[in-house]
Amino acid sequence: HGNAILSPHPLDLGGRWDISAHRFEKRGLLVARATFGGHSVTLLCAHLALTRAARLRQMNWIAHWIAKEAPEGPLVLAGDFNDWRNDSVPLFAEHGLQEVATLLGESGRTFPAFSPALALDKMFVRGMQPIEWIQPTQETAWLSDHLPYMARLRVD
């Protein structure tokens, strides 16, 4: 489904959930937990649909999952949201999550990789302080049609 969670810390894999909104566009949500600095952090990686209606359904499904399965504690939700309208920012803010680039006043542009003009990728955090949004370099443009979304975070 185009998802990956990369970590230098050991991961406790929690599963892969099919959040496809219809049969023509397979999408997924990866779930893992990592422990570092004495804190357990829930990690979610999403790849959302191309159409707004399907994305909104998927974002609400994810918000419901968070409320039920990880209602408190540090959490990172990141991935390809295909969200050029930024619908995800107020929706996840209602659930206590803040978008890193938005919070830091950065553009967050990662698409298309060869000339980033759109902020389709997002990283939301709860119980963590964004320190820096790391500007992706063109050296990674050959890896995907999106540049990586990277940030430096501190656990509260």
Secondary structure, DSSP 8 states (H G I E B T S, - for coil): -------SS-EEEEEEEE--SSTTS--EEEEEEEEETTEEEEEEEEE--SSHHHHHHHHHHHHHHHHHH--SS-EEEEEE---TT-THHHHHHTTT-EEHHHHHT-----BSTTS--B--EEEEEESEEEEEEE---GGGGGG-SS---EEEEEE-
